[in-house]
Amino acid sequence: MKLALYGGSFDPPHAGHVRIVNEALKILPVNRLVIVPASRNPFKATVRANSTVRYKWLKSIFAAYPNVEISDFEIQQNRSVPTIETVKHYATLYDEIYLIIGADNLEKLHEWHRFEELNRMVHWVVASRGNIPIPKNMISLNVKEEISSTDFRSSFSSLGLEPNIENDIITYYKELNESEN
């Protein structure tokens, strides 16, 4: 059995994340794709939306995808979980693991917790971002989507999602901003 793992903050999820999943399902020889929202991202100081809310949004967005599962593994740990832990958790259930990351992670990839061990355990799958070059020894996902969670949080620009889900997300962040001001 072959698995693709796709972790991240998804703060908030957007059409770029959906495109990455669609492209991965198209080109990777996997039986299942598991999306793993982080409780707290080890490389980010804060997460804006509560992890259970982000989990719920992802469940709604990918509800119609039979081979996609949203995992609460990292959320249940209630801490920053290094990717190696998540990979090891799933390695007991699958023979091969494809790990999906954004090209913006490449620069600091060697700094990831127990990188050498992680590197031996996975096939790297890298979603394009801007003009960041993807190494030839990694699988490239050509995703042309210029939506960014960071940009959204500052401007409430469109997320490119189904209107009901998008409206829920926009309302959540607007209320979060109002409660902080």
C-alpha positions as CSV (number, residue, x, y, z in Angstrom):
1,M,0.0,0.0,0.0
2,K,1.3,3.4,-0.9
3,L,0.4,6.7,0.9
4,A,0.8,10.4,0.2
5,L,1.1,12.6,3.3
6,Y,0.4,16.3,3.0
7,G,0.9,18.3,6.2
8,G,0.7,21.9,7.0
9,S,-1.0,24.7,9.0
10,F,-3.8,25.2,6.5
11,D,-4.4,28.5,8.2
12,P,-6.7,28.8,6.3
13,P,-7.1,26.2,3.6
14,H,-7.5,27.5,0.1
15,A,-7.7,26.6,-3.6
16,G,-3.9,26.1,-3.8
17,H,-4.2,23.3,-1.3
18,V,-7.0,21.7,-3.3
19,R,-4.9,22.0,-6.5
20,I,-2.0,20.3,-4.8
21,V,-4.2,17.4,-3.7
22,N,-5.8,17.1,-7.2
23,E,-2.4,17.1,-8.9
24,A,-0.9,14.6,-6.4
25,L,-3.9,12.2,-6.9
26,K,-3.4,12.5,-10.7
27,I,0.4,11.7,-10.8
28,L,1.3,9.7,-7.7
29,P,0.9,5.9,-7.6
30,V,-0.9,6.0,-4.2
31,N,-3.9,4.2,-2.7
32,R,-4.6,7.1,-0.2
33,L,-3.7,10.7,0.4
34,V,-3.8,11.9,4.0
35,I,-3.9,15.6,4.9
36,V,-2.4,16.3,8.3
37,P,-3.2,19.7,9.7
38,A,-0.6,20.7,12.3
39,S,-1.6,21.6,15.9
40,R,1.3,24.0,15.8
41,N,3.7,24.3,13.0
42,P,7.3,24.0,14.2
43,F,8.5,26.7,11.8
44,K,5.8,29.3,12.6
45,A,5.4,31.3,15.8
46,T,1.6,31.2,15.8
47,V,-1.4,29.7,14.2
48,R,-4.4,32.0,13.8
49,A,-7.3,29.5,13.5
50,N,-7.9,26.9,16.1
51,S,-6.8,23.4,15.0
52,T,-10.2,21.8,15.4
53,V,-11.7,24.5,13.2
54,R,-9.0,24.0,10.5
55,Y,-9.7,20.3,10.7
56,K,-13.4,20.8,10.2
57,W,-12.8,23.1,7.2
58,L,-10.5,20.5,5.6
59,K,-13.1,17.7,6.2
60,S,-15.7,19.9,4.4
61,I,-13.5,20.8,1.5
62,F,-12.4,17.2,0.8
63,A,-15.7,15.4,1.8
64,A,-16.3,14.3,-1.8
65,Y,-12.8,12.8,-2.3
66,P,-13.0,9.0,-1.6
67,N,-9.2,8.5,-1.5
68,V,-8.5,11.5,0.8
69,E,-8.5,11.4,4.6
70,I,-8.1,14.3,7.0
71,S,-6.0,13.1,10.0
72,D,-6.2,14.6,13.5
73,F,-3.0,12.7,14.4
74,E,-0.9,15.9,15.0
75,I,-3.9,17.8,16.5
76,Q,-4.3,15.1,19.1
77,Q,-0.7,15.5,20.2
78,N,-1.5,19.1,21.1
79,R,2.0,20.3,20.4
80,S,4.4,21.0,17.6
81,V,4.9,17.5,15.9
82,P,8.0,17.0,13.8
83,T,7.2,15.4,10.4
84,I,9.4,12.4,11.2
85,E,6.9,11.4,14.0
86,T,3.9,11.6,11.6
87,V,5.8,9.7,8.9
88,K,6.7,7.0,11.5
89,H,3.1,6.7,12.6
90,Y,1.9,6.0,9.1
91,A,5.0,3.9,8.1
92,T,3.5,1.1,10.3
93,L,0.4,1.0,8.0
94,Y,1.9,1.7,4.5
95,D,4.8,0.2,2.5
96,E,5.7,3.5,0.7
97,I,5.2,7.1,1.7
98,Y,5.2,10.1,-0.6
99,L,5.6,13.3,1.4
100,I,4.1,16.4,-0.2
101,I,5.7,19.8,0.7
102,G,5.6,23.3,-0.9
103,A,8.7,24.5,-2.7
104,D,9.0,27.3,-0.1
105,N,10.1,24.6,2.4
106,L,13.1,23.5,0.3
107,E,15.5,26.1,1.6
108,K,15.3,24.9,5.2
109,L,14.5,21.2,4.6
110,H,17.9,20.1,5.9
111,E,17.0,21.7,9.2
112,W,13.9,19.5,9.7
113,H,14.1,17.3,12.8
114,R,16.0,14.1,12.0
115,F,16.1,15.1,8.3
116,E,18.5,12.3,7.3
117,E,16.2,9.6,8.7
118,L,13.2,11.3,7.2
119,N,14.9,11.5,3.8
120,R,15.5,7.7,3.8
121,M,11.8,7.0,4.6
122,V,10.0,9.1,2.0
123,H,9.7,10.0,-1.6
124,W,9.7,13.8,-1.7
125,V,6.9,15.5,-3.7
126,V,7.3,19.2,-4.1
127,A,4.5,21.6,-5.1
128,S,5.8,24.5,-7.2
129,R,5.7,27.9,-5.7
130,G,6.8,31.0,-7.5
131,N,10.1,30.5,-9.3
132,I,11.7,28.2,-6.7
133,P,13.6,25.5,-8.5
134,I,12.7,21.9,-7.6
135,P,15.6,19.4,-7.4
136,K,15.6,16.7,-10.1
137,N,15.6,13.9,-7.5
138,M,12.2,15.1,-6.2
139,I,8.8,14.6,-7.8
140,S,7.5,17.9,-8.9
141,L,3.8,19.0,-8.7
142,N,3.2,21.8,-11.2
143,V,0.6,23.9,-9.4
144,K,-0.1,27.3,-10.7
145,E,-2.0,29.0,-7.9
146,E,-1.0,32.3,-6.4
147,I,-3.3,32.2,-3.4
148,S,-1.5,32.4,0.0
149,S,-2.9,31.9,3.5
150,T,-0.7,34.7,4.7
151,D,-2.0,37.1,2.1
152,F,-5.6,36.1,2.9
153,R,-5.1,36.8,6.6
154,S,-4.1,40.4,5.8
155,S,-6.6,41.2,3.1
156,F,-9.5,38.6,3.2
157,S,-8.9,38.0,-0.5
158,S,-10.7,35.1,-2.2
159,L,-9.6,31.6,-1.3
160,G,-11.1,30.1,-4.5
161,L,-13.3,27.7,-2.5
162,E,-16.9,26.7,-2.6
163,P,-18.9,29.8,-1.4
164,N,-20.4,28.3,1.8
165,I,-17.0,27.1,3.1
166,E,-15.2,30.3,2.0
167,N,-17.8,32.4,3.7
168,D,-17.4,30.4,6.9
169,I,-13.7,30.9,6.8
170,I,-13.9,34.6,6.0
171,T,-16.4,35.2,8.9
172,Y,-14.2,33.2,11.3
173,Y,-11.1,35.4,10.5
174,K,-13.0,38.6,10.6
175,E,-14.5,37.8,14.0
176,L,-11.0,36.7,15.2
177,N,-9.6,40.1,14.1
178,E,-12.4,42.0,15.7
179,S,-12.0,40.2,19.0
180,E,-8.3,41.1,19.0
181,N,-8.8,44.8,18.4
